[in-house]
């Protein structure tokens, strides 16, 4: 393969190409990234020597670069309000590429950006009064809601195709809410439920 006239490679460009491939195919391969960038696969290792795992770490950094941590850590804002904002910010960033979720959850979190985001979450849970021994379990619950909702953001609308099926209850409720706002409405309901659960834990209930 001919060498490109300009040095187009960087960790960021590799990660962005990987995200494009995941958006199109649900996963990425190093040969696939190299083809997108017009380079030889071995060239990628000069910028990200750790191979696939290093690419996943960099993908996280690219995906979450736009998350604004300042309002999430503002002590003038009530912790539960910050928690709701954390969940929306993280969900919106992940939902840019919903198919990336299985790729990300299969790798440990090591990149600085994502660690900072989770540091903010644990500060919020601390400030909200959640007992230290319960914070990891709460973070796992919050992850399930946020990442699951990010995947759901890619669902078709309407979701349920019920023509020709005897499902009267589903037919009745789908007529009232199976539309483009279904996923967002469900996520907001989940946010309110999580915020309530965190508040109850902090109050010892």
ChimeraX commands (.cxc) that place a marker at each C-alpha (Angstrom):
marker #1 position 0.00,0.00,0.00 radius 0.5
marker #1 position 1.37,3.38,-0.94 radius 0.5
marker #1 position 2.49,5.67,1.88 radius 0.5
marker #1 position 0.13,8.67,2.25 radius 0.5
marker #1 position 1.51,12.04,1.20 radius 0.5
marker #1 position 0.62,13.59,4.55 radius 0.5
marker #1 position 0.79,12.22,8.06 radius 0.5
marker #1 position -2.92,11.76,8.71 radius 0.5
marker #1 position -2.51,9.42,11.65 radius 0.5
marker #1 position -2.91,10.31,15.31 radius 0.5
marker #1 position -4.48,8.55,18.27 radius 0.5
marker #1 position -7.54,10.76,17.80 radius 0.5
marker #1 position -7.96,10.04,14.10 radius 0.5
marker #1 position -7.61,6.32,14.74 radius 0.5
marker #1 position -10.25,6.44,17.49 radius 0.5
marker #1 position -12.64,8.46,15.33 radius 0.5
marker #1 position -12.26,5.96,12.50 radius 0.5
marker #1 position -12.95,3.14,14.96 radius 0.5
marker #1 position -16.11,4.92,16.13 radius 0.5
marker #1 position -17.26,5.30,12.52 radius 0.5
marker #1 position -16.70,1.61,11.93 radius 0.5
marker #1 position -18.59,0.69,15.11 radius 0.5
marker #1 position -21.46,2.97,14.10 radius 0.5
marker #1 position -21.67,1.17,10.75 radius 0.5
marker #1 position -20.90,-2.41,11.75 radius 0.5
marker #1 position -21.25,-2.76,15.51 radius 0.5
marker #1 position -17.53,-3.38,16.03 radius 0.5
marker #1 position -14.16,-2.41,14.62 radius 0.5
marker #1 position -11.10,-4.22,13.33 radius 0.5
marker #1 position -7.59,-2.90,12.94 radius 0.5
marker #1 position -7.56,-3.76,9.20 radius 0.5
marker #1 position -10.90,-2.00,8.88 radius 0.5
marker #1 position -9.61,1.16,10.54 radius 0.5
marker #1 position -6.50,1.08,8.37 radius 0.5
marker #1 position -8.66,0.81,5.25 radius 0.5
marker #1 position -10.76,3.80,6.33 radius 0.5
marker #1 position -7.62,5.85,6.88 radius 0.5
marker #1 position -5.80,4.59,3.78 radius 0.5
marker #1 position -2.78,3.24,5.65 radius 0.5
marker #1 position -1.19,-0.11,6.40 radius 0.5
marker #1 position -2.49,-1.80,9.59 radius 0.5
marker #1 position 0.98,-1.85,11.11 radius 0.5
marker #1 position 1.04,1.95,10.99 radius 0.5
marker #1 position -1.65,2.11,13.68 radius 0.5
marker #1 position 0.64,0.48,16.24 radius 0.5
marker #1 position 3.10,3.37,16.00 radius 0.5
marker #1 position 0.44,5.65,17.49 radius 0.5
marker #1 position -1.43,3.19,19.72 radius 0.5
marker #1 position 1.03,0.37,20.54 radius 0.5
marker #1 position -1.50,-1.42,22.73 radius 0.5
marker #1 position -3.57,-2.52,19.74 radius 0.5
marker #1 position -7.32,-3.07,20.16 radius 0.5
marker #1 position -7.47,-2.28,23.88 radius 0.5
marker #1 position -5.57,0.98,23.42 radius 0.5
marker #1 position -7.99,1.95,20.64 radius 0.5
marker #1 position -10.97,1.30,22.92 radius 0.5
marker #1 position -9.45,3.52,25.61 radius 0.5
marker #1 position -8.93,6.29,23.07 radius 0.5
marker #1 position -12.47,5.82,21.72 radius 0.5
marker #1 position -13.78,6.57,25.19 radius 0.5
marker #1 position -11.73,9.75,25.36 radius 0.5
marker #1 position -13.09,10.91,22.01 radius 0.5
marker #1 position -16.68,9.99,22.84 radius 0.5
marker #1 position -16.72,11.72,26.22 radius 0.5
marker #1 position -14.54,14.74,25.44 radius 0.5
marker #1 position -17.61,16.98,25.32 radius 0.5
marker #1 position -18.91,16.11,28.80 radius 0.5
marker #1 position -18.67,19.27,30.91 radius 0.5
marker #1 position -17.54,18.30,34.40 radius 0.5
marker #1 position -17.74,21.77,35.95 radius 0.5
marker #1 position -21.52,21.84,36.60 radius 0.5
marker #1 position -21.38,18.25,37.82 radius 0.5
marker #1 position -18.95,19.27,40.56 radius 0.5
marker #1 position -20.48,22.65,41.44 radius 0.5
marker #1 position -21.06,22.60,45.22 radius 0.5
marker #1 position -23.67,25.34,44.83 radius 0.5
marker #1 position -25.94,22.86,43.00 radius 0.5
marker #1 position -27.84,20.23,44.97 radius 0.5
marker #1 position -26.22,16.77,44.66 radius 0.5
marker #1 position -29.38,15.11,43.35 radius 0.5
marker #1 position -29.69,17.75,40.63 radius 0.5
marker #1 position -26.06,17.11,39.72 radius 0.5
marker #1 position -26.76,13.38,39.60 radius 0.5
marker #1 position -29.60,13.88,37.11 radius 0.5
marker #1 position -27.33,16.08,34.99 radius 0.5
marker #1 position -24.52,13.49,35.16 radius 0.5
marker #1 position -26.86,10.80,33.89 radius 0.5
marker #1 position -28.15,12.94,31.03 radius 0.5
marker #1 position -24.66,14.08,30.01 radius 0.5
marker #1 position -23.21,10.57,30.02 radius 0.5
marker #1 position -26.22,9.12,28.21 radius 0.5
marker #1 position -26.21,11.81,25.52 radius 0.5
marker #1 position -22.48,11.34,24.88 radius 0.5
marker #1 position -22.80,7.56,24.63 radius 0.5
marker #1 position -25.90,7.78,22.44 radius 0.5
marker #1 position -23.84,9.48,19.73 radius 0.5
marker #1 position -22.78,5.92,18.81 radius 0.5
marker #1 position -25.25,3.55,20.49 radius 0.5
marker #1 position -23.61,0.45,19.05 radius 0.5
marker #1 position -20.39,1.29,20.89 radius 0.5
marker #1 position -21.77,0.14,24.25 radius 0.5
marker #1 position -20.92,-3.60,23.89 radius 0.5
marker #1 position -17.43,-2.64,22.74 radius 0.5
marker #1 position -16.85,-0.35,25.73 radius 0.5
marker #1 position -18.27,-2.60,28.44 radius 0.5
marker #1 position -15.93,-5.39,27.37 radius 0.5
marker #1 position -12.86,-3.35,28.32 radius 0.5
marker #1 position -11.68,-1.97,31.69 radius 0.5
marker #1 position -11.83,1.79,32.21 radius 0.5
marker #1 position -8.31,3.24,32.17 radius 0.5
marker #1 position -8.46,6.46,30.19 radius 0.5
marker #1 position -8.19,9.70,32.12 radius 0.5
marker #1 position -11.37,11.25,30.72 radius 0.5
marker #1 position -13.73,8.45,31.68 radius 0.5
marker #1 position -12.08,8.06,35.08 radius 0.5
marker #1 position -12.69,11.78,35.69 radius 0.5
marker #1 position -16.36,11.33,34.77 radius 0.5
marker #1 position -16.72,8.49,37.27 radius 0.5
marker #1 position -14.80,10.46,39.87 radius 0.5
marker #1 position -17.48,13.14,39.47 radius 0.5
marker #1 position -20.19,10.51,39.95 radius 0.5
marker #1 position -18.66,9.27,43.21 radius 0.5
marker #1 position -18.25,12.84,44.45 radius 0.5
marker #1 position -21.95,13.38,43.74 radius 0.5
marker #1 position -22.93,10.19,45.57 radius 0.5
marker #1 position -20.74,11.21,48.51 radius 0.5
marker #1 position -22.22,14.69,48.61 radius 0.5
marker #1 position -25.72,13.19,48.42 radius 0.5
marker #1 position -25.00,11.19,51.57 radius 0.5
marker #1 position -24.91,7.69,50.06 radius 0.5
marker #1 position -23.00,5.37,52.44 radius 0.5
marker #1 position -19.53,4.57,51.11 radius 0.5
marker #1 position -20.19,0.83,51.04 radius 0.5
marker #1 position -23.24,1.35,48.79 radius 0.5
marker #1 position -21.69,3.67,46.22 radius 0.5
marker #1 position -20.27,1.05,43.86 radius 0.5
marker #1 position -23.63,-0.76,43.73 radius 0.5
marker #1 position -25.38,2.54,42.99 radius 0.5
marker #1 position -22.87,3.29,40.23 radius 0.5
marker #1 position -23.57,-0.13,38.68 radius 0.5
marker #1 position -27.31,0.60,38.74 radius 0.5
marker #1 position -26.73,4.02,37.19 radius 0.5
marker #1 position -24.51,2.47,34.50 radius 0.5
marker #1 position -27.24,-0.03,33.64 radius 0.5
marker #1 position -29.76,2.77,33.20 radius 0.5
marker #1 position -27.51,5.15,31.28 radius 0.5
marker #1 position -25.84,2.64,28.96 radius 0.5
marker #1 position -29.07,0.74,28.37 radius 0.5
marker #1 position -30.85,3.96,27.49 radius 0.5
marker #1 position -28.04,4.94,25.13 radius 0.5
marker #1 position -28.58,1.68,23.24 radius 0.5
marker #1 position -32.35,2.23,23.29 radius 0.5
marker #1 position -31.82,5.62,21.63 radius 0.5
marker #1 position -31.14,3.74,18.39 radius 0.5
marker #1 position -34.42,1.81,18.49 radius 0.5
marker #1 position -36.79,2.18,15.54 radius 0.5
marker #1 position -39.99,4.17,15.87 radius 0.5
marker #1 position -42.49,2.69,16.24 radius 0.5
marker #1 position -40.79,-0.12,18.12 radius 0.5
marker #1 position -43.64,-2.62,18.17 radius 0.5
marker #1 position -45.01,-3.85,14.82 radius 0.5
marker #1 position -48.25,-5.43,15.92 radius 0.5
marker #1 position -50.25,-5.80,12.71 radius 0.5
marker #1 position -51.74,-9.29,12.48 radius 0.5
marker #1 position -51.07,-10.15,16.14 radius 0.5
marker #1 position -53.60,-10.55,18.96 radius 0.5
marker #1 position -51.96,-8.29,21.55 radius 0.5
marker #1 position -54.79,-5.97,22.65 radius 0.5
marker #1 position -53.05,-4.52,25.72 radius 0.5
marker #1 position -49.87,-3.76,23.77 radius 0.5
marker #1 position -51.93,-2.30,20.93 radius 0.5
marker #1 position -53.74,0.03,23.34 radius 0.5
marker #1 position -50.65,1.38,25.09 radius 0.5
marker #1 position -48.56,1.58,21.92 radius 0.5
marker #1 position -51.12,3.89,20.41 radius 0.5
marker #1 position -50.48,6.31,23.28 radius 0.5
marker #1 position -46.70,6.33,23.46 radius 0.5
marker #1 position -44.83,4.19,20.94 radius 0.5
marker #1 position -43.37,7.12,19.06 radius 0.5
marker #1 position -40.12,9.02,18.61 radius 0.5
marker #1 position -40.25,10.23,22.22 radius 0.5
marker #1 position -40.58,6.78,23.80 radius 0.5
marker #1 position -36.91,6.24,24.62 radius 0.5
marker #1 position -36.39,9.74,26.02 radius 0.5
marker #1 position -39.53,9.51,28.14 radius 0.5
marker #1 position -38.42,6.17,29.53 radius 0.5
marker #1 position -34.98,7.53,30.33 radius 0.5
marker #1 position -36.40,10.53,32.20 radius 0.5
marker #1 position -38.60,8.18,34.23 radius 0.5
marker #1 position -35.51,6.13,35.07 radius 0.5
marker #1 position -33.56,9.25,36.06 radius 0.5
marker #1 position -36.32,10.27,38.45 radius 0.5
marker #1 position -36.41,6.74,39.91 radius 0.5
marker #1 position -32.62,6.66,40.42 radius 0.5
marker #1 position -32.58,10.12,42.00 radius 0.5
marker #1 position -35.35,9.04,44.38 radius 0.5
marker #1 position -33.46,5.84,45.27 radius 0.5
marker #1 position -30.26,7.78,45.98 radius 0.5
marker #1 position -32.16,10.24,48.14 radius 0.5
marker #1 position -33.78,7.41,50.09 radius 0.5
marker #1 position -30.44,5.71,50.64 radius 0.5
marker #1 position -28.92,8.93,51.94 radius 0.5
marker #1 position -31.85,9.32,54.31 radius 0.5
marker #1 position -31.44,5.76,55.56 radius 0.5
marker #1 position -34.78,4.60,54.15 radius 0.5
marker link #1:1,2 radius 0.2
marker link #1:2,3 radius 0.2
marker link #1:3,4 radius 0.2
marker link #1:4,5 radius 0.2
marker link #1:5,6 radius 0.2
marker link #1:6,7 radius 0.2
marker link #1:7,8 radius 0.2
marker link #1:8,9 radius 0.2
marker link #1:9,10 radius 0.2
marker link #1:10,11 radius 0.2
marker link #1:11,12 radius 0.2
marker link #1:12,13 radius 0.2
marker link #1:13,14 radius 0.2
marker link #1:14,15 radius 0.2
marker link #1:15,16 radius 0.2
marker link #1:16,17 radius 0.2
marker link #1:17,18 radius 0.2
marker link #1:18,19 radius 0.2
marker link #1:19,20 radius 0.2
marker link #1:20,21 radius 0.2
marker link #1:21,22 radius 0.2
marker link #1:22,23 radius 0.2
marker link #1:23,24 radius 0.2
marker link #1:24,25 radius 0.2
marker link #1:25,26 radius 0.2
marker link #1:26,27 radius 0.2
marker link #1:27,28 radius 0.2
marker link #1:28,29 radius 0.2
marker link #1:29,30 radius 0.2
marker link #1:30,31 radius 0.2
marker link #1:31,32 radius 0.2
marker link #1:32,33 radius 0.2
marker link #1:33,34 radius 0.2
marker link #1:34,35 radius 0.2
marker link #1:35,36 radius 0.2
marker link #1:36,37 radius 0.2
marker link #1:37,38 radius 0.2
marker link #1:38,39 radius 0.2
marker link #1:39,40 radius 0.2
marker link #1:40,41 radius 0.2
marker link #1:41,42 radius 0.2
marker link #1:42,43 radius 0.2
marker link #1:43,44 radius 0.2
marker link #1:44,45 radius 0.2
marker link #1:45,46 radius 0.2
marker link #1:46,47 radius 0.2
marker link #1:47,48 radius 0.2
marker link #1:48,49 radius 0.2
marker link #1:49,50 radius 0.2
marker link #1:50,51 radius 0.2
marker link #1:51,52 radius 0.2
marker link #1:52,53 radius 0.2
marker link #1:53,54 radius 0.2
marker link #1:54,55 radius 0.2
marker link #1:55,56 radius 0.2
marker link #1:56,57 radius 0.2
marker link #1:57,58 radius 0.2
marker link #1:58,59 radius 0.2
marker link #1:59,60 radius 0.2
marker link #1:60,61 radius 0.2
marker link #1:61,62 radius 0.2
marker link #1:62,63 radius 0.2
marker link #1:63,64 radius 0.2
marker link #1:64,65 radius 0.2
marker link #1:65,66 radius 0.2
marker link #1:66,67 radius 0.2
marker link #1:67,68 radius 0.2
marker link #1:68,69 radius 0.2
marker link #1:69,70 radius 0.2
marker link #1:70,71 radius 0.2
marker link #1:71,72 radius 0.2
marker link #1:72,73 radius 0.2
marker link #1:73,74 radius 0.2
marker link #1:74,75 radius 0.2
marker link #1:75,76 radius 0.2
marker link #1:76,77 radius 0.2
marker link #1:77,78 radius 0.2
marker link #1:78,79 radius 0.2
marker link #1:79,80 radius 0.2
marker link #1:80,81 radius 0.2
marker link #1:81,82 radius 0.2
marker link #1:82,83 radius 0.2
marker link #1:83,84 radius 0.2
marker link #1:84,85 radius 0.2
marker link #1:85,86 radius 0.2
marker link #1:86,87 radius 0.2
marker link #1:87,88 radius 0.2
marker link #1:88,89 radius 0.2
marker link #1:89,90 radius 0.2
marker link #1:90,91 radius 0.2
marker link #1:91,92 radius 0.2
marker link #1:92,93 radius 0.2
marker link #1:93,94 radius 0.2
marker link #1:94,95 radius 0.2
marker link #1:95,96 radius 0.2
marker link #1:96,97 radius 0.2
marker link #1:97,98 radius 0.2
marker link #1:98,99 radius 0.2
marker link #1:99,100 radius 0.2
marker link #1:100,101 radius 0.2
marker link #1:101,102 radius 0.2
marker link #1:102,103 radius 0.2
marker link #1:103,104 radius 0.2
marker link #1:104,105 radius 0.2
marker link #1:105,106 radius 0.2
marker link #1:106,107 radius 0.2
marker link #1:107,108 radius 0.2
marker link #1:108,109 radius 0.2
marker link #1:109,110 radius 0.2
marker link #1:110,111 radius 0.2
marker link #1:111,112 radius 0.2
marker link #1:112,113 radius 0.2
marker link #1:113,114 radius 0.2
marker link #1:114,115 radius 0.2
marker link #1:115,116 radius 0.2
marker link #1:116,117 radius 0.2
marker link #1:117,118 radius 0.2
marker link #1:118,119 radius 0.2
marker link #1:119,120 radius 0.2
marker link #1:120,121 radius 0.2
marker link #1:121,122 radius 0.2
marker link #1:122,123 radius 0.2
marker link #1:123,124 radius 0.2
marker link #1:124,125 radius 0.2
marker link #1:125,126 radius 0.2
marker link #1:126,127 radius 0.2
marker link #1:127,128 radius 0.2
marker link #1:128,129 radius 0.2
marker link #1:129,130 radius 0.2
marker link #1:130,131 radius 0.2
marker link #1:131,132 radius 0.2
marker link #1:132,133 radius 0.2
marker link #1:133,134 radius 0.2
marker link #1:134,135 radius 0.2
marker link #1:135,136 radius 0.2
marker link #1:136,137 radius 0.2
marker link #1:137,138 radius 0.2
marker link #1:138,139 radius 0.2
marker link #1:139,140 radius 0.2
marker link #1:140,141 radius 0.2
marker link #1:141,142 radius 0.2
marker link #1:142,143 radius 0.2
marker link #1:143,144 radius 0.2
marker link #1:144,145 radius 0.2
marker link #1:145,146 radius 0.2
marker link #1:146,147 radius 0.2
marker link #1:147,148 radius 0.2
marker link #1:148,149 radius 0.2
marker link #1:149,150 radius 0.2
marker link #1:150,151 radius 0.2
marker link #1:151,152 radius 0.2
marker link #1:152,153 radius 0.2
marker link #1:153,154 radius 0.2
marker link #1:154,155 radius 0.2
marker link #1:155,156 radius 0.2
marker link #1:156,157 radius 0.2
marker link #1:157,158 radius 0.2
marker link #1:158,159 radius 0.2
marker link #1:159,160 radius 0.2
marker link #1:160,161 radius 0.2
marker link #1:161,162 radius 0.2
marker link #1:162,163 radius 0.2
marker link #1:163,164 radius 0.2
marker link #1:164,165 radius 0.2
marker link #1:165,166 radius 0.2
marker link #1:166,167 radius 0.2
marker link #1:167,168 radius 0.2
marker link #1:168,169 radius 0.2
marker link #1:169,170 radius 0.2
marker link #1:170,171 radius 0.2
marker link #1:171,172 radius 0.2
marker link #1:172,173 radius 0.2
marker link #1:173,174 radius 0.2
marker link #1:174,175 radius 0.2
marker link #1:175,176 radius 0.2
marker link #1:176,177 radius 0.2
marker link #1:177,178 radius 0.2
marker link #1:178,179 radius 0.2
marker link #1:179,180 radius 0.2
marker link #1:180,181 radius 0.2
marker link #1:181,182 radius 0.2
marker link #1:182,183 radius 0.2
marker link #1:183,184 radius 0.2
marker link #1:184,185 radius 0.2
marker link #1:185,186 radius 0.2
marker link #1:186,187 radius 0.2
marker link #1:187,188 radius 0.2
marker link #1:188,189 radius 0.2
marker link #1:189,190 radius 0.2
marker link #1:190,191 radius 0.2
marker link #1:191,192 radius 0.2
marker link #1:192,193 radius 0.2
marker link #1:193,194 radius 0.2
marker link #1:194,195 radius 0.2
marker link #1:195,196 radius 0.2
marker link #1:196,197 radius 0.2
marker link #1:197,198 radius 0.2
marker link #1:198,199 radius 0.2
marker link #1:199,200 radius 0.2
marker link #1:200,201 radius 0.2
marker link #1:201,202 radius 0.2
marker link #1:202,203 radius 0.2
marker link #1:203,204 radius 0.2
marker link #1:204,205 radius 0.2
view
